[in-house]
Amino acid sequence: MTMEQVLKALAPDEPNYKVAARELGAAAIPFLIELARSPDALLAGKAASLAALITDGEASKVLEVAAMHASIGPRAAAAYGARYLSSHDGERIALILMDDAEVAVAKFAIRSSVNIATPALKQKLESLAADGKGYLAEEAQNAIKLMH
């Protein structure tokens, strides 16, 4: 596995993440971690999107890096991708990103929480719903309904 192979898989405007995840597998994770740190927000977001579909516990490290990125794109990709991780890893990423300053990132984290459906996420959703902060409160209420 080389960085060039990973970059080639991520090069298209709309990569086929499922195929790339299957073909590259866990061997790509160290490269994806590096790419998730990239100042190129598009590339960092693509790295997170690919990592979310790699069925290996280490893939969550890529999303953790992307969740802390300065740009919204990688954080949004991490929030969306959290739904594909194990409950433990997905919960950790979603809880962090539900409090993101960017509404779009928080929204993706809330929506991912429906798929993860842990007690801690449900508690966080109930807290967000009770806050009554407009759009996010409504998203949280909808997510709670979908968890049942």
N, C-alpha and C positions, 0 to 999 in steps of 0.2 A: 504494500500500500504506500502510495506517495501523495504528497500535497497536490501534485499535478492532477492525479486521478480524481481527487475530491473536488478540486476547482473545476475540472471538466464537467463533473456531474452537476455542479451548481451554476455553470455558465449560462444555460438558457434563461430567457426572461421568466419562464414558468417551468422550473425543473420538474421532472417526474420523481417526486420524493419517495414514493413507494418503491419504485424500481431501484433508485439509487440506494435506499436503505437496505434493500435485499442484496444488491450487488456489492456494496462497500462494507456493510456490516460494522461490527464493533471496532474493527481495525481503523476505521475512519475517525473515531472519537477524539484521539489526541489532536488531529488536524482540525476537527470541528471546534474544539475548545479554543484553539489558536485563532480561528476565523471569527468566532463569536466575540473575541476581544478587538477585532479590527475596527479602525475608525470608519471604515466603509460600512455604513449602517445597512445597506441592502445586502451585502455579503454576510454580515453578522446575523441578520434576520434569516437568510437562507440557511445558514449553518444551524441555527436553532430549529428551524422547520424540519430539516433533514434529521437532526439528532432525535427529535421527538418520535420519529417512526422507527428508530433502531431499538430493537428489543434487547437491551442490555442495560443493567443497572447504572453503568457509568455514563450513559447518555444524559442522565439528569444533570451531570456536571456542566454540560454545554448550555442547558437551559438556565442553570444558576448563573453562569457568566453573562448570558444574554439578558437575564432579568435585571442585572445591574448596569447595563449599557446606558450611556448618556442619551442615546437617541431612542425615539419612541418605537421605531420599527422592530428592532430586536426584542424589546420588552414585550411588544404585542405578540410577536411570534412565540416567545417563551410562555406568555399567558395562554395563548391558544393551544400550544403544544402540551401544556401540563396535563390535558385530558388523556393523553396517550401513555403517560408514565404510570408506574405502579402507584397505588393509593398513597403510600408514604411519601414518595418523591413528588407526585403531582400535588398533594396537599401542601407541601412545603412551598413550592413555587407559587401556587394559587394564592395562598395566604399572604405572601409577600406582595404580590402584584395587585391584590384587591385594594390595597392602599396606595397604589400608584397615583401620582398627581395628574396624570393624563387619563381622562375619562375612558377613552377607547381601550387602553390597557386594562384598566379595572374591569371594564365590561367583558373583555375576553376572559379574564380570570374568573369572574362570576359565572360566566357561561360554562367554562371548563369544570367548575366545581360541581355542576350537575352530574357529569360523568364520573367524577371521583367519589362524591357523596360520602364523605367521612363525617363523623360527629363534629369535629373541630370546624370543618367548612360550613356545616349547617349552622353552628353557633355564630360564626362570623357573618353568614348571610342574614341571620336574624338580627344581629347587631346593626348591620348596614340598613336593613329594612326599617328598623325602629328609629334610626337617625333621621329618616324622612328627607334626605338630601336629594330631592328631585329624581333625576334619571337613574342614578345608581340604586336608590331605594326601590324604585319600580323594578329594575333588573333583578335585584336581590329577592324581592317578593315573588317574581316569576320563577326564579331559580328554585326557591323553596317549594313552590307548587309542583315543579317538575321532579323534584327529589322524591316525592311521595309515591 
